[in-house]
Amino acid sequence: MIYFLEQLLVLLTLTFIGNGLGYVIYYILLSRVNPYFNQLRHHQKMRTVKNLTKATFLAYLTIYTTPHIWALINTGVWDNDLITWMGNIYVSTDLAGLFYVESLPKLTKVHHTIVFFLGIMNIIADYSYPGTHRNLVALAYFSLIPYSVNCLLGTKDLRLHPYFYQVVALWSSIVYAMCITCNFVYQHITIFKYNEDWWVIRYGFLALYYLILTDDLNLMKWLFKVAVKPEFDEPTPTPTQIQRNNENKA
């Protein structure tokens, strides 16, 4: 019980302080370097900094966790403390979005809520024993790698060059599709072939996984559209630019 409360405190600290600090840094930075950011509504600004903060956390986790994942595969040793720590960082990015960002799409809210409950399962689970809980590690890891997706989502309202969006969307769609496919295959092979948990646990986990997968597939459709033809308009002039243009014409 003490361990659970300690890890829950870590999760909440990462959510409100760690992610909160990232929100503040990106908010201040963008308000100074991007004129279009200041024209956004509050919920759009929060959505922007949320995705950029999440992209930063996921990029860090991808670099940090990859050697540990390979070590896990080679040795078969599941380090509870390490896995719980990495899971807390990942879950905190979605939990922060639920608290800090208004007007999130309903499917995104469902996605983030499921991730939170799986995060609680991550704290409780003992990874030294095989079971459905081990599938959480693969689910999280394959969700880390396409962090560029969040980078794209975080910059889509900043009116950057369309070519930037096309390149990032193309790269993200390829990486994302590979991760979704690998994750899907891994989840079903391990659940049906190597898992001896009660069927209620296995199918319950798959039901939650399918809800997350639905959100992933919707995002994939959007990525492919942007990769083929960016749906972002050319940047509109700022009030200052309009004033300068009028002065030049005069």
N, C-alpha and C positions, 0 to 999 in steps of 0.2 A: 504493500500500500504506500509506503514511504517513497519507494522508487517511482511508482506511478505519479505521485504528486510532484516529485522533483522534476520528472520529465515533462509533465503537464505545464509546470512553471517555466521550463525552458522553452516549450512551444509557444506559450503566451508572450514570453519576453522577446522571442524572435519575431513574433507577429506584430506586436505593438511598438517595440523599440527598434529592432533590426530593420524590418520593412518600413516602419514609420520614418526612420532616419533616411532610408533610400528615397521615399516619397518626397521628403523635404528637400533633399539635395537635387533631385531631378526637377522639382517644381521651380526652385530658385534658378537653376542653371538654364532651363528652357525659357523661363520668363525674361532672361537677359540676352539669350542668343538667338531665339526664334520669335519673330514678330507675330507669326500666326498662332502661336501658343496662347498669347495674351488675348486673342480674339475668341477663343473657345469658351464655351460655357463651363461652369465649375465641374459638372460631372464628366465632361469630355476631358478636361485637364487631369482629373483624378484617374480616369481610365488610361490616359496616356502614361502618366508616371507609374501607375500600377504595372502596366505591361513592361515598361523599361526596367523597373526595379526587379520584376520577376525574371526577365531575361538575364539580368546581371547575376542574380542568385543561381539560376539554372546553369549558366555558363561556368560559374565557379564550381558548382556541384559536379558538372560533367568532367571537368579537369581533375577534381579532387577524388571522385569516386571510381573512375575508370581503373586505376591500378589496383584498388581494393577489390573490384569486381573480378578482375583477372586472377588475383590471389585467391579469392573465394572459389573460383572455378578450378584452379590448379590444386588447392589444398583441401577443399571441402569443409573448411572451417568457417562457421558463421559467427561473426563477432556481434553479440547483442548490442553492446554499447555503441559501437560504430554505426551499425545499421539504424538504430533508433535515433542517433544524432543526425544522420543524413536525412532520415525520414522527417524529422522535426523541421529541418530547414526547408524541405520541399513543401510540406503541408502549410507552413507559415505563410508562404507566398499567396496561396489560395485563400487562406483564412483572413489575411489582411485585406484582400479584395472584397470579401463579404462585408467587412466592417467599414472600410474607408470609401468604397466606390458605390455611388447611387446609380440606379437605372441599369444595372447589369441585365443582360438577356436572361430569361428564365432558365434556359438550358445550361447557361454558364453558372447560374446560382446552384442548380442541381449538381452540376459537375463539382463545384467547389465544396458543397456540403458533403457529397460522397467522399471526397478526398479527406475532409476533416474526420469523418467517422473511420475511414481506413487508417488515418493517422493515430487515432485512439487505439485501434487494433494493433498498430505498429508498436505502440508503447507497451501494451500488455503482452504481446507475443514473445515466446521463447524460441529464437531462431536456431538454437542448438538441436531442436527436434524437428523432423520433417513434418510438413503439413501445408494446408492452404495458405497460411500466413507467409510462407516463403515466396509465394507468387507476388506478394506486394513489392518485393525487391525488384523483380523484373518489370513490373508495372510502372514503378517509379523511375527506374533507370532508363527505360525506353521513352519516358516522357521528358527526361532531362535533355537528351541529345538534340532535339529540334528546337533549341532555345531561340533560334533566329526567327521562329514564328512569332514569338512575343515581341521581338525587336521590331518586326514588321507591323504588328498590331499597335505598338507604341508610337510609331512614327507616321502612321497613315493619315493623321490629322494635321501634320506639321508641314504639309505641302512641299516635300522634298522633290527632287527630280524624278519624273516617271520611270526613267531607266533604272534608277536605284531600286524602286519597288519591283520592277520586272525581274532584275537579277536576284534580289533577295527572295522573292516569291518563288522563282524557279528552283533555286537552291533549297529553300525550305520545303517545297512540295516534294522534292526527290527524297530528302532526308526523312521528312515526316512520313511519307508513304512506306519507306523501308522500315522505319521504327514501328509503325502501326502493324505492318505485316508480320514482322518478327515477333512482336508482342502477342499478336493474335495466335500465331502458331504455338509459341511457347506456353501460353495460358491453357490452351486446349489439350496439348500433349501432356502436360504435367498434371492437369486436373483429372483427366480421364484415364491416364495410363500409370502414373506414378504416385497418385494421391489415394490414401486410404481413409481420409476423413469421412464423416457421415455425409450422405448425399445432400442433406439439407444445407450443410456448410458450403459444400462445393458449388451447388447450384445457386445458392444465395450470393456467393462471391461473384459468380459469372453474371448474375443479373445486374449487380452493381457495375461490373466491368463493361457490360453492354451499354449501360447508360452513359458511361464515360466515352465509350467508343462512338456512340451516336454524335456526341459533341465534336469528337475528333474528325469524323467523316464530314460533318457540315463545314468545319474549318478547312478541310482539304479541298472541298469544292470551291470555296472562296479563293484559296491559294492558286488553284489552277486557272481561275478566271483572271486573277491579277497577273500571273505569269504569262498568259497569252496576250492579254490586253489590259494594262492598268486602268482601273476604274476611278482613278483620281484625276480631277480636273487640273488644268494648268493653274498655278498659284494666282489668286486674285490679288490686285494691288492693295497695299495697306493704305490707310488714310494719309499717311505722310507721303507715300509715292504718288497718290492721286493729286495731292496738293502741289507737289513738285512738277508733275506733268502739266497741270493747269497753268502753273507759272511759266513753264517753258513755252507753252502754246501762246501765252499772252506776250 
